[in-house]
Amino acid sequence: VSGRWRFFKVIVPSDPLGWDLALDDVTSGLPRMVIRRDILPNSFADIPNYYFNQSDRWDSGQQWSVEYELTNRPYSPYVQNQSAVNESGRRVQLGMGSPLSEGTYYIGVSDNYTTPAGTPLGYTIRSRGVGVGAASTGGDWAIQVADLPWDGGVAHVTGATPRDVHYWRVTVPEGAESWHMDLVPSVGDAMMLVRKDALGNSEGAAGDSESGARYGARHQRVGNEYFYKYPTYNKATITPGTYYVSVGAEGTSSQPSSYIGTGTTSYTLSSYGEAEVLGGADTMLPADAPLAWTGETLRYGEQQAYRFTVPEGVLSMEIRLTTHSGAPYYNVSQLSESNVSPFPSPYQTYYAAEGGGSAVAGGNGITTLVGPSGTYTVIVTAQSGSGGEVDASYDLEIVPRGEAVIPFNGGSAAVSGQESQTWRYFRVTVPEGALGWDLRLENVQSGKPRMVIRRDESPNSLSSTSYFPYQYNTWPTGHQWAAGADMTGRSYAPYVQNQSSEEQGSRVVSMGMGSPLEPGTYVVGVTDYPGQTGPAMSYEVVSRGIGVGDDGDGTPWSIQVGTLDFDGGSVTIDALDPREVAYYRVDVPAGAASWGMTLTPTTANGEGMMAIRKGALPNAQAGSSTSDQSGNYSGTRRQRDGGEIFYKYPDYNQASLTGGTYYVAVASEGVAPYSSSYIGTGPVSFTLSSNGEIPVATANHELAPDAPIAFTGQTLAKDDQKVYRFTVPEGITTMEIRLVNPTGSPQATVSLMPTPFPSPYQSYYYTSEGGGSSVVSGAGIMNVADPLGTYTIIVAANPGPSTYDLTITAQGEALLPFNGGVAAVEDQEPGTWRYFRVTVPEGAIGWDLALENVQSGQPSFVVRRDELPTYVSTSSYLYQYTTWGTGSQMAATNDFTNRPYRPYTEQDPYHADGNRHLTVGMNAPLEPGSYIVGVIDQSNQSALSSYELVSRGVGVGDDASGTPWALQVHDLAFEGEVSITGMEPREVRYYKVAVPTGIASWGVELEPVLGEASMMLNMGTIPNSWAD
């Protein structure tokens, strides 16, 4: 009954090939089976896990929870408007070693609590051995395994009931190149499972019959089943031996694969030996005519192989598949040392085939293979497509192709009607003496041709070799460059409103010798987007050499490189068509301090860009690298709306430019381009100027406290830069550099000799390259401490035009007495520093420093040993040290109360008063010596700061001059008390206690009588501001 178990014991002998176990004739309930080796089962779990079905043995205690039988259809036949019965768990097929083993098994039957408790379960349990001939226990095996000849074997089965299984074994001989079987139902439907050396089991799945998952390879769909076996990539023949085929009857059903069908099934199982191969290794591809197989047909799931040999001398070939119906697809393999399998692994939507080697190509249209000599096999499969699982008809053609030769300097070739997805090749020999190469697809009348160039060999893809050409100054054999955007970077034709944008990328390549061009042979390949069949292509390939004077044959280079003087050189470039490039060279003398160059369009709304590279012409991939950067050989780009600017400063470790020949490329972007992606219309004229060294505005006097330096009324065009230089003599403590009255966004960067120029601020457009390290930079007030030396300032207008006054002012420092010193400051500007030197004497116990009577602003301070501070922060863990080293600094923090706000009022509830105090004890980390206090307001407010800086020594008695220490340290007996009255907020009193030796403990208590108070303790010296 439901909820109870019934157990059955079965002893499996050593000689069956398999076991078929079923619960038949179920009259009531939903009984299920579970099988366990040697032990009674007590659950419906797989032990040890689900993957046990892939094992080759069945160990003691392991358990199989029966789920599906071979057809994998768990539900009873579909009846409209009726619920189907879940019949899973009632039947299982197991092969010996899949994972069945000789031994004792217990079958547990229950209903897994799927019916009401107490419901009777009615069924017949039936165990049948599977084998060949007679069983060792007597009598014939209940289910016989029949032999099916490998080549020409045919088995007919009629009247098989749903879920009925028949078995065959096939012996595959040594040396077989492949194997082909099919299962063709004539009534109903059927599926098959194939496994080498043993029967598979009910859980068989799509895969390989030799797989380590030992349940077998399933072939199951509606209609015919196909099986093809090909050698893997490292084998020339398939594995010989005995293979077992299980065929399950599925009946007739119009419903999904979960429902078993009704009625009997009849089918024919056929083994054809080796798969048919049309053609053969002795079928040669002619050099001037195609091989063709026309009017070919395949049923869905079928495969057909074709073989041929390409002789030496064929430069490329096209594999063409013309589809007439269905969705045929091909894969191509080539015999080689690394791929000895004579068949490719085919693409499949229905897994009919297993094995196969590496494919060199595949598709459903046209594929081009270059340098194709060798033996090839093509497998065409009938796939599912938009029409579903349909049969296919097609033509297969193998077409040889050659290449044309184009002269390097001025050569061209016109192509008309090149079919989409095909390639045309053009060989070009680059001679010595050229400075560069300009290669284009022009006069494109139809299609979307794209170009790629490969050294010595024919290209076979529209991709570039990794990191090529950016990081190369040579062009190795086999490396290729797929054309992208031309030098303008504008991929689209001029914008036309209400029309689709015309993509014109991948049609132009321009490069310099060594960038990465080298003399030698190149093959240019032209095709269109892969996988996107389009209209036929008509175009012209145009090759132009770039150089000075004539080529080796006495013909002027198609594109001449002009010469531009370094200082004052200027040239007019007339009517340069969109995407065309003009080239010039400039000899920069060694020792030049800097170099400036400009490009100015003279055509209204005309646009252009320029690229610069030292030692060689730049190429179309010029980017943000410097013109002489090691490891990047494309050059640097200058490109924005309007004219272009190029400034070059010495690098950080150089006093001047190294000199040499620089090449400049100017590309026309046309008139009024719509955006950065579109080229403009019509030619553009330009003026290209080399201006020599960049002007430096030098101050006419040294900086002094009473003699500031000012450059007033300064203006900068968009992205431009100006250079200023001045000298600061000894005796100046600090200087302030200011950009006053700015409009736009000027930014200043400052360097100190021996660095002649800093690297200037640049954000949107990189006007300049080079420059060294800076001492300070900014857009407002910049402070430089101990400023002895000669300085260079570069002011950059980035991104828009700017105006400003540049002022440099000398600042000094005030002396502040350590013990009781007070410095009153009024109207200190935000962002400016005031410095005070304090000498800490011997004999002090500590130092209390504070900003008091702050009337306006938000000043704070920092203290640095021996040197001027230039920023507000505390050196790491300085407050934990016992010494204060030169250059170390400590910033103000809250006072001992740690209350950063003034008393609360409704009118001013949160008035900040923090970060204005500093208390340090001697050796915690204070030491006698010189300290500089810097006061600054770093807030973004515009209020001026007015305050008093108060320095108070902490000690006992008097300082060395006889003045009492401003803050006295009083004695407090170890067992004593003191009464303190009238302390103001934030006021501090200091006491010292001598703790006797040998004391076990000590307690100190502070008891406020009026108000609140806190206390801090430290051993050996007073606590500092970081006491916690």
N, C-alpha and C positions, 0 to 999 in steps of 0.2 A: 504494500500500500504506500501511498504518498508519505514522504518523510522518513521512510525506513529503507534499509539497505538489503539487497540480496546479492550473495557472493557466489562466484563460479571459479573453479580451478582448471587451468589448461596447462599441460606440459608440452612445450615446443621442442621437438626433436632437433637433431643436428642437420638434417638434410633437406628441409623445405627451402624454396626460393622466396616464399612470402606467406603472409597470413591475411585472410579476409574474415573479419569478425563483424557480425551484424545483429541488431535487434530488428527482427522482421515481424510481420503480422501484428503490429501494435493495435490492440482493440480498445484500450482506454489509458488515460493519463499521458504524460510526456516523459517516458523513461529515457535515461542517458547512461552512458558507460564511462568508466574510468578503469585503466589497466595499470597494475603495479607488479613489479618484479619481486617475488619471494614474500611479500608482506601484503596483508589486507589493506586496501585503500580506505580512507576515511574522509576524503574531501574531493572536490572537483578541481584541485589545483594541479598544475604541471610541476613536477619535482625532478630536477632542481629548478627549472625555469622553462619558459616557452621554447627557447632555442634547443631544448633537448631533441626536438624533431629533426635537427640537422646532424645529429651524432651518428657514429657508425657502430655503436654498441649500446646495450641496455644493462646497466649495472644494477645490482641488488638495491632495492629501496626506491629506485627511480620510478616515476609515475607519469603516464600519458593520459591527460584528460581529453577524451575523444571530442572533436569538434566537427570537422568536415570529412566527408568521404571524397573520393577522387574527383568527382565532377565539381565540387565546391559550390553546390546549389543546395542551401539548407532548407528551403521552403517547399512545401507540397505544391502541386500544380495550381496555377492561378485560376480562380473562378471569380468572375465579375460579381461584385457586391458581397463577397464572402471573405472572411479573414483566412489567410493561409496558415497552415500548421508549421511551426518551427520543428523540423525533423533532424536538426543537428544533434550530434552526440550519439547517433544510432549505428553508424557504420564507419569502419576504418580499414584502410589497406596499408600493410606494412611489408617492407622488403627485408630479407635477411641481411643484416648489416645496414639497415636503413629505418630504424636502429635495432631491429629485432635480433635477438641472440637466443641461443639454445638455453632452456631453463624453464622454471616454474613461474606462472603468471596467475594473478588473481584479478578477476573482473568483478567490479562492483557496479550494481545497477540501482539507481535511485532516480528521483525526479528533480533534484536540486531545488526542492520547495517551490516548484512552479505551478502546482495544483493544490487544491484544498487538502488539509491533513485528513488522512483516512480514505482518500480516493483510491480505488483499486488501480494497479498498474498491470495491464495485460499485454504480453509480448512473447515472442519466441526468440531465444538467443541461438545464433547459428555460427559455428566456427568452421572455417574451410581452409585447408592448407593449399598453398600454391606451389607447383613444382612441375617436373618433367617426369612422366612415366609413373612408376610405383614408388610409394613411400616406404621407408625403412620399417615402419610400424605395421605394414601390411596394406594391401589394396592400392589403388591409384590415387594420386592427389586429386582432391575434389575439383580444383581449378588447374587445368593444364597450361603450361607455357609452350607454345608452338614455335617451331623454327621458321624464320622467314629469310629466304636467300637475300644476300646483300645486293646483288646485281640482278634485277628482274624479278624479285620476289613480290608476289601479289597474294593478299588474303582477303576473302570476302566473308562478311558476317551479315546475317539477316536475322531479324526478329529479336534483337537484343532489347531487354526490358530496361526502363530508366534506372540508372545507377549501376547497371550490370557492367562488369569489367572483364576484358579479355587481355591476354598477355602473349607477347612474342619476344624471341631473342634473335638478334642479328649479329653475325660475326663479320667484323670489318677486317679486311686483309691488310698485311703489311704493304706500305708504299702507296696507299690510296691518297690521291690529291684532295679529295673532297667526298662528301656523301649527301645524297638527296633522298628524302622520303616525303610522301604526302598522304593525307587521310581525307577521303572524299565521301561524305555521306550521300546516300541516295534517298533515304527516308529518315526524317528526324535530324538530330544533330549529335555530334560526338567530339571528344577532345582526346589529346594524347599526352603522355608523360614519358620522357626518355632519360635513362640513366645508364652509365657505363658500369659494368661488373656486378650490378645488383638491381633488383626491382626498386623503384622509387616508392615514396609513401604518399599518403593523402594530402600532405601539406606542400607537395611540390610547387615550385614557383618559377616564373620566367627566369631563365639563367642558362647555365652551361651544364651539359650532361656529365662533365667531368669535375664539376665544382666540388670544393671542400664541403659545401653544404649538401649533405648526402640524401636529400629528399627527391632529387630529380628535376629536370627542366620541363616546365609546363608549356604546352601549346594549346591555347583555348580561345576561340572566337566563334562567332556565328558563321557557319559555312565551312569551307575547306580549311584543313590545317596543313602547314608546310614546315618541313624541317630541313635545314641546310647546315652542314658542318664543314668549316674551313680550318686550315692550319693556323695556329697563332703566328705572330710576327717572326718568331725565332725557329719556326719549323717549316719544312717544305712539304710534309705530309701530315695527315691526321693520325691520331693515336689509334693503333689497331687494337682489336680485342672484342669482347662480347658486350653488346649493348642490349638493354631490355626496354621494350616498348609496352606501356600500359595504355589501353584505350577504354575510356568510359563513355557509356551511352547516356545521352541527355534527353532523349525523347524529343517531342515537338512542342515548342513554346514560343508565343509571341511576346512574352514579357521579359523583363530584365534578367540578368544572369543569376539572380538569387533564387529563381523559381525553377524546379525541375519540370521537364516537359511530360507530356502524356504520350501513350502509344509506344510502339517498338521502334528501334533504330536499325537501319541497314547501312553498311558502309564498306568501302574498299581501302585497305591499307597497302601502299606500294612502296618498295625500296628500289631506287633506280641506280644504285651504285654511285659512281662519280657524277657530280652535277655537270650538266651540259655546258660546254664552253664553245662559243662560236668564234671562228677565226682560229688563232693559235700563235705560238711563238714564231712560226715560220711565215705568218702573214705580215708582210712588210708594208709600212706606210710609204707610198710613193712621195718623192720630193715635190711633185707638181700636181698631185691629184689627191682628193680625199678618199678615205675608206668610209663606206656607208653601209648601214643595216637599216633598211627602211621597212615600214609597215609592221613593226614589231608590236606584239600584244602580250600583256601579262594580266592574270587574274590577281585580285587584291591579295597581297601577302607573298606572291610569287617573286622569284628573283631569276635574272638571266645574266650570265657572265659572257664577256667578250675579251679576246686577247689578241694583241698585235705587237710588233716590234718596230721601233723607230730607228732608222740607221743613222750613222754619224753624218753630220752636215746639215741636218734639219735644225734651223735656229730656234723655232718655236712651233707649237701645235695648239690648235683649238679643239677642245672636246665639246661637241654641240649636241644638246638634247632638245629636239623639237617635239613638244607635247601636242598630241591630237585629242586625247581625252584622258581623264583621270589625273593622277598626281605622281608621275614617275620621278625618280630621283636616282642619281648615280654617284658612285664612289670609285676612285681610281687608285690603284697601287702600282708601284714600280719595284721590280725585283732588284735587290741590292744586297750588299754584305750585311747590312743591319736589318734588312727586312726580306727574309728568304721565303716568307709565305707568298704563294702565287695569287692570293686573293686579298682584297681589302676587307676591313671590317665594315659592313654596310650600315648605312643609316636606316633605321626601321621604326615605323609606328606600330607594327605588329612584329613581335620578336620571333621571326622564323629562323634566323641564322644564329650560330654561335661560332666564335673564333674569328679568324681573319687578321691580317697584318695592318701595318700603318697605311693610311691613305695619304696620297700627295695632293688630292683635290677631291671636290665633291660639289654637287649642286643640281639644279634643275634647268639650267640654261647653258651658258657658254663659259668655259674655263680655259685659260691660256697657260700652258706650261712652256718654260724656256729651257734651252739646252736639253731637249728631251730624249736624247738617244738612250735606248734600253727597251726592255720588254715590259708591257703594261697589261693589267687586267682591269676591266671596267665591269662593275656589277650594277645593274639597273634593278631597282625595287619598285613595286607598286605600293605607294603610300596612301594613307588617308588624307583627304584635303577638304576643301570647302564643300564638296559633294558627298563627303562621308567616305565609307569604305567601298570604293568603286574600282573597277578594273581600269587598266591603262593601255593606251596605244601611243606609239612614239616612233621617231626616227633618231638613230644615233649616227653621228658623223665625226670622223677624226680628220682635221684639216691641217696640212702643213703650212707654215708661214715663214717668210724671209724678212729682210730688213733693207732699208734704203740708206745710202750714204749721202750726208750733207756736208759741204765745206764749212769749216769753222768760221771763217771771216766772210760773212755776206751770203752764206748758203741758205736755201729755203726749199721747202717741199710742200706742195699743195695736195691735200687729201679731201676726197669728196665721197660722201655716203658710207663712211666707216660704220659698220653695224655696232649698235650698243652692246656693251659687255665684251667687246673684242679689243685686241691690242694691235697697234702698229709700232714698229721699231725703226729708229733712225740712228745710224752710227756716225759719230763726230770725232775727229782727231784734233786734239788741242795741241798747237805747236809751241815750241820755245819762243820766248820773246813777247808773248802777250802779257798784258797786265790784268786782264779780266775777260769775263764772258757774259754776254747778255743773250738769253735764250727765251723765246716767246712763242705762244700760240696766238696768232693774229688772224684777222678776217674770219672769225668764227661765225659761220652762216647758220649752223644748226647743231643741235645736240649740246652736251655739256662736257667737252673734252677736258681731261686733266693730264698733267705731265709729271713724270718722275725720271731721274737720271741716275744711272749706275755705272760704276767704273768697271770697264772691261767686259762686263756681262750684261745680259738682258734683264731688266727688272721684271718682277712678277707680282708686285703689290704696290698700292698707293700709300706706302708708309716710308718713313725715313729711318735709317739706322740709328739706334739709341745714341743720344747726345751729339748727333751729327746734323748739321755741320758746326754747331755752336762752339764746340771745344776742340776742333781739329784745324790744323794748318796744313794737313796733307789729306789726300783722298785715296785710301787703301782700296785694293781690288775687292769688289763685292759690296762695298758700301754704297748706299744710295740715298738720294735727297729727293723727297717728294715736294714738288712746288706747293707753296702755301700762298699767302698774300704776297704781293710784290712789295717793293721797298716802301711804298706809301702806306701799306697796311690796310688799304681800303678795298674790301673784297667785292663790293657791289658797283654795278654800273650807275650812272647818274640817276638820281631819284626822279621819277615821273609820277605825279599825283594820280591816284586811282589805278595804278598799274602795279603788277607784282614786281618785286625787286629781282633784277637779273644778277645772279651770282657769277662773278668773273675771277674768283680765286683760282689758284693752282694752274695759272697759265703763264706766269713769268718767273724766271729765276735769274738773278744777277749776282755775280760773285767776283772776287779778286783772286789773282794768283797767290796761293798761300792762304786763301780765305774761302774754302779750303782747296781751290783748284790747283791741279798739277798738270804738266804736259802729259799726254797719253790718250788712250782711247776710251770713249764714253758711249753708252747706248741710251738713247732717249726713248722712253716708252710713253705712249698716249692711249688712254682709255677713258671711260667715264665711271661714275660712282659704282662700286661693286654692289651687286645685289639689287640694283635699281634700274631695270631695263627702261631705256628712254629712246628718243628719236635718234636716227643715224647722225653721225658727226661729220661735219665739213669744216675744215680749218686749214691754216697754213703754219708750218713750223719755220721760224726765222731764227737763224744763228748769226750773232754779230760779235766779232772780236773787239776788245777794248785795248788800246795801247797808245803809244806815241809814235807818230810817223807811219812807216810802212811795215807790213809783215814780211816774212822771208821770201815771198814771191814778188815783192815790190808793190803790192797792193796796199793802199792806205787802210789802216784799221778802220772798221766801220764806225766805231765810236772813239773819238780822239780824247786824250787826257790833256787838258790845258794846264798852263803854269800860272801861278798866282804868287806875286811877291809877298814876303812875310810882312813887311811894314809898308802899308799904303797900297797894297795890291788890290785892284778892283776890276771886276769884269761884268759885262752885261750879258745876260743869257736871254736870247730873244725867242719868244713864242715856243716854249717847250710844251709839247703835247702832254695831256694827262698820262701818267704812268711812265713817261720817258725820263731818262736819267742823264744828267751831264756830269762829267768828272773833271776834277782839277787836283793839282798837287802843289803843296806849299813846303818849302825847305825852311824849317825852323832852326835858327842857329843855336849851337851849343852855348850855354851861358845866358840865354834869354831869361829875363826874370819871370815872364808870363806871356800869354798869347790870347788875343781876342779876335773873334771873327763873327760877322753878321751876314744873314741872308734876308734881303728885303724884296718882297714881291712888288713890282711896279705896275702890274695889271690890276685894275680895280676889282676888289673881292677875290683876287687870285690867291691861291694857297700853294705852299710847297714845303718840303722838309729837307733836312740834310743829315748825312751820316759821315762820320770821320773815323779813320783808322790810321795808325802809324805803320809805315813799312809796306802796306799793301792796300788795295782797294777794299772798302767794306763790302759786305754782302747784304742781301735782302733781309736777313735775320738780325741786323744791327739792333741792339737793345739798350739797356741802361748801363752796361759795362763801360769802363773808360776806354779811350781811344788806343791806349797802349797796354791794356790789362793783359797780364800773362795768363794763358790758359783759355782765353776767350778771343776768338779770331774774327768775329763778325763785325766789330766796330761799335761805336756809340751813336745813338740816334738823338736828334733834336727835332721835335715835332709838336706844334701847337697851332692855334689860330693866329694868323698874322706872321710877322717875321720871326726868324730864328736867331738865337744867340749862342755862341760857344766861347767859353772862357776856360783857359787851362792855367792852373797854378802848379808850382812844384809840389811833389808828394811830400809827406810828412818828414821824410829823412833827407830831403834834397834842398839845396839852397837856390837852385835854378833849374830850368828845364834841361833835359839831356840833349835835346836837339835831334834832328833827323827829318826824313821826308814823311809828310802826312798827306793822305789822300782824302779828298772831299767829294762826296756824291750828293748832287742836288736833284731831287725827284719832284716833278710837277704833280700837284694834286687837283689841277683844273680850277675853274672859276666857280665860286660859291657852292662848294660841296654841301649836301643836305645835312650830313652828320659825319662822324669819324669813320663810319662804315662805308660811306658812299664816295665815289670819285666825283669830281666836279666836271663841268663841261668846258671845252675850249682850251686853247693854249694859254700859258702864263709866262710873262717875262719877269726876270729877276735881276737884282744887283747883288753880287757876292763880293764881300770885302774882307780882306785880312788886314787888321789894324795894328799889327805888331804887338808890342808890350802894352798891357792894360795900364792906363794912366793912374798914378798914385798922387793924391792930394796930400802934400806934406806941410805940417805946421811950421810957421816961420819963427817959432821960439820954443824953448823947453817949457815944460809945465812947472809952475811955481804956485805957492799958496796965494800970491797976489796977482798971478798971471794965468788965468784959465785959458784953455784952448777951445775955440768955437769954429765950427763950419756951419754957417747959417744959410737958410734959404735953399736947402738941398732938394733936388727932385730926382725921381727915378721912374723910368718907364716900366711897364709891366714886366716882371721877371728879370729886370736888369740889376746890376750890382755896381757899387762904387767902393773905391779903396782909399783909405786914409792912413797916414803914418805920423807918429810923433814920438818924442823922447821924454822920459821922466828922469831927472837927475837924483843924486843922493839927497837924503834928508826929507823926502816926502813919505809920510807914514802910510797914507792910503789915498786912492783916487776914486772918484765917481765918474762913470761914463754914462751919459744920458742921451736918449732920443727924445727931444723936446718938441712939443706941438706936432705930433705925428698925424698924418692922414694916410689912409690905406693901412698896410700891415708891414711896415719896415722892421727888419730884424738885424741886429748887430752881432757880429762874432769877432772876438779879439784874440790875437796871438802875440807872443813875445819872442823877439829875436833870441836865438838864431832861426826860429821858424818865420820865414818871410811873409807867409800868408796863412791865415786859418782856413779850415774847410767851412765855407759859409752855410748858413741855414737855407735849405731848399725843401719845399714840401710838394708842390704840384708839378713844377717844370724844373728840370735839372739843367740850369744854365751852365754851370761850371763843373769841372772835375779837378781832382787834386786838392791841395791845401793840407796843412798840418794840424796839429792839436791846438785847441783853444784854451785860454785861461779863464774866459768868461764869455757868456753870450746872453742875449735877451732882447726884449722889446721896450724896456723901460729904464730903470736905474740899475747899473751894474757896478759893483764895488771890487776893487783890487787892492789887496794889502801888500805892503812892502814892494811898491811898484817900480823899483829901479829898473831901467832898461828902455829899449825901443820897441814900440808897439805898432801893430797893423790892425786896422779895423776894416772889415768888409760889411757894408750894409746892403742887404738884399731886399728887393721888393717882390714878395712872393705871396699871393698870386697877382695882385693888382698894382697899378701905379701908386707911388707914395711920395709924400713930401715930409720934411723933418728938419730940425736943427740938431746937429751933433755937438755936444759940449763935454769937455773933460775938465774936472775940477779937482784940485789938490785938497786933501784933508789932513789934519794933524791929530794929535792925541793930547788929552789933558792929564795932569798928574793929580791923583786923588790920594790924600793921606789914608793910611790903613786904619788908624785908630781915631775915628770920629770925623773922617772926611765926608764932605757933602758937596755934590755938584748939581747945580740947578740948570736945567735945560728947558728952553722954550721953543715951541714951533719947529720941532724936528720932523722932516717930511717922512711919510711912510716909505719903506724900502731903502732908506739911507741909514748909515752907521754913524754912531758917535763912540769914540774910543777913550778909555781912561786907564792909565797905567797905575798899578798899585804895587808897592813893595811890601811884602809880608816879612816882619822882623823876627829875629830870634825871641824867645820868651813868651810869645803868645800861646794860648791854649787852643784858640779857635778863631773863626772869622764869620761875621754875620754881615751879609750884603743884601741890600733891598732897594727896590724902586718904591719910593713913597711920594705922597702928595701928588698922585697922578691926576692931572686936571683934564686931560684929553688924550685921545689916541689909545692904542693898545700895545704899549712898549713891553718888551721882555729883554733879557740879557743872557749872555754866555761869557764864561771866564776861561781864558786859555793861558797856559804856562808859556811865558817868554815871547809868544808870537801873537799876531793879530788874528782874531777869529773872523771867518768869512761866512759862516753859516751857524744856525742854532741847533745844536744837538750835543749829546753827552757821549764821550768816548766810552766804548764798551766796558761795562763793569768797573769804571773808574771809581765809583763810590764805594766799591768793596776793597780798594787797594789801600796800602799804607804809604805810598809815594805818589807824586804827581809829576810825571815826566814831561819834558819839553814837548810842546805841540799838542799835548792832551788837553781836553777841554770838558767843562761841565756847564750845562745849561741850567738856568733858574727853574725852580719848581714851586710847588706850594710851600707855605711855611709849615711849622710843626703841627699846626692845628689841622692841616689837610682840608681846610674849608676854603674853596676857591672863590666864593662869592661874598660880596659885602652884605651887611644886614638887610633882610628882606623888607621891602616896602611895596605897597600896591602900585605906586608910581614907577618904581624901578625894581621889579622883583628879582631879577637875575643879573646884577651888575658884576661882571667878572673882575676878580682881583687876584687871580692865580698866576703862577709862573713868573713871580716877581721877587722871589726870595731865594737865598742860598745860604745855608749854614754848613760849615765844614770844620771838623776838628783837626788839630795838629796830628799828623800821621794818620789821618782818616779822611782824605789822603793828603791834607794840606802840608806843605813844606815851606820853610823860609825861602824867599826868592821873589822874582818879578812875575807879575800876572797882568794881563790886559783884559779889561772888561769891555765887551762890545754890546751896545744897546741898539735895538732896531725894532721897528713896528712892521711885522710881516703880514698883517691883516690886509684885506682887500679894501679897507675903508680909506677915505681920502682925508680924514681928520689929521691935523698935525698933533704931535705928541709933546706934552709939557709935563715934567716930572722932576723929582730929585733922586739922585743916586746916592745912597747913604752907606758908608763903610764903617763897621764897628768891630774893633778888636775885642776878643774874649780872653780874659785872664784874671790873675790874682794880683791885686795891688796896682803898681804903676808900670808903664812901659819904660823903655830905656831913656826917654826924654823926660821922665818924671811925671808924665800925664797919666792919670788913672785910666785903666782899661775901660772902654765905653760900656762893656758888659762884664760885670764882676762875677767871679765864681766864688760862692760863699761856702764856708765849712758847715757840714751837718754831721753831728755826732752819730756814731754807729747805732747808739741807742738814744736817739734824740729826736726832737721835732722842732719845726719852725712855723711861725704864723706869717702868712703872706696876705697882704691886703692891698686893695686899690690897683690891681693889675689891669691895664688896658687890653682890649682885644688884640690878639696876635703878639702881645708882649711876652718875652721869654726871660725867666730867671734860671740861673745855673747854680748847682750845688755839687759839692764833692763829698763823698763818704769814704773813709778809710775802713775797710773791712779787715778785721784782725785775722791772722793766720789760724787755721784749725777750726774755724767756725763751721758748724754742720749746715747751717742754712741762714737765710737772711730775707727779710720782708720789708717792703717799702709800700706805704699807703698814702695816697693823695685824696684828701676828702674836701671837696669844694664846700665852702660855707655859703657863698653867693655866686651864682652863675655856673658855668661849666669850665673845666680845665682838663688837660691831658699831660702825661709825662712820658719822657723817653730816657732810657738809661744806656750807658755804654761804659765799657771798662777801659781805663787808661786815658781817655780823652773824651771831649764832649760828643754827643751824638751828632750825626749829620742829617741833612734834609731827607734822606732816604730811610730813616729809622722806621722799622715796621714791627 
